[in-house]
Amino acid sequence: MELLEEQLLIELVEKACIIILFVYIISRTKYFAQILDRQFDTKNRTFLILSFGIFSIVGTYSGIELPSGARANFRDLAPMLAGLTGGPIIGIGAGLIGALHRYFLGGFTAVPCSLSTFLAGLVAGIIWQLKKGG
């Protein structure tokens, strides 16, 4: 049993490395730098909403199957990062993209998984606003 756990951990770390690479690439764009400098415009908000929304969709598919039949994935990470770096508009936008995608995949966990993805972006955006004085 321990060998299976080690294999799952290694697989999860491999998938996390892909996501870290994605975040690194996004963080090097001029749009991300503008958001960090609090220079918000429609172009950079749209870019980050779409980028983190796609990141959320990738997070859905980059999960691993656990022995219990459940899947561990990174879907909620993208809306959280979006909300914490860009505020509620970017967090909600990315969360909505990830949530709608997950909802339309269906299954008995479609509603709670979708809701948690949306709330991750919303709550992170609220935290950003409280910390930055938004």
N, C-alpha and C positions, 0 to 999 in steps of 0.2 A: 504494500500500500504506500509506503514511503517513496518508492521510486515513481509512482504515478503522481504524487504530490510535487515532487521535484520537477518532473516533466511539465506539469501544468504551470508551475512557477516560471520555469524557463520560457515557456511559450508566451506567458503573459508579459514578461520582461521584454521579449523580442518585439511584441506588438506595441508596448509602451515606448520603445526606442523609435519606432516609426512615427509615433505621435509627437515625440519630443523633437524629432527632425522637422516635422511639419510646423510646429510652433516656432522653432528657430528660424525657419525660412520666412514665416509671416512676420516675425519680430524685426526682420531686416528691411521691411518695405517702408516706403515713405509714409504710407497711410497709417501704419502702426505708430510711427514716430510722431505724426501729427496728433493722433489721439492721446498719446502720452503727454504731449505738450498742451493738451486741452484745446486744440484747434479743430473744432468739430465742423464738418460740412457734410453735405449729402453724399459726396463721392467717397470719402473715407469711411463714413458709417456704413454705406452700402457694401463696400469692399469687405469690411470686417464682419458684417452680419453674414454675408454669403460665405466668406472663408470659414468662419467658425461654425456656420450651419452645415457646410460640407464636412468639416471636421467632426461634427456630431454624427452625421450619417456614417462616416467611415468608422467612428467609434462603435456604432451599432454592429457593424460587420466584423470588427476586429476582436470580438469577444472570444472566449474559450468556453467549451462545453465542460461543465463540472460533472462529477459522477452522479450527482443528484438529479441531473437532467436540466438544471438551470444554466443560464449563461452569465458569465461575468464579462462586462465590457466597459468601455470608456465613454459611452454616449453622453453622460451628464457633465463630463469634464469640460467640453467645449463651451457650452452656455455659461458655465461658472467662470471660466477664464475670460469669456467675452464680457460678462457683466462686471467682473472685477477690474478689467482694464479699460473698458469703455463706457460703463454706466448702464442704466436700465434699458435704454433704447436698443443698444447693441446686444445686451444680454437677453432681452425678451425676443428680439428678432432671431438670434441664433437658436434660442430655446424653442421658438415656434417652428423653425425649419426642422430641427431634430425631432420635435414632438409629433409633428404631422407625418413625417416619414415613418416613425415608429408606429403611430396609430394605424396607418394604412397597411402595415405589414400584418396586422391582425393578431389573433391569438387571445387567450384568456387574460394575458397581462398587458394587452395593448393600452387600455385606459390608464392604469396606474403608472406604467412606464412612461407614457406620453406626458402625463401630469407632472411626474417628477422631473422630467427633462425641462419642461416649461418653467416649473418653479425654481429649478436650479439657476436659470438665467435671471429670473425676476429677483430672487433673494440676493444673488450676487450683485445685481445692479443696485438694489436698495443699500447693501453694505457699502458699495462704492460711493453712493450718494451721501451716506451718513459720514463716511471717513473723509471725503473730499470737500464736504460742505456744498455739494452739487447744486 
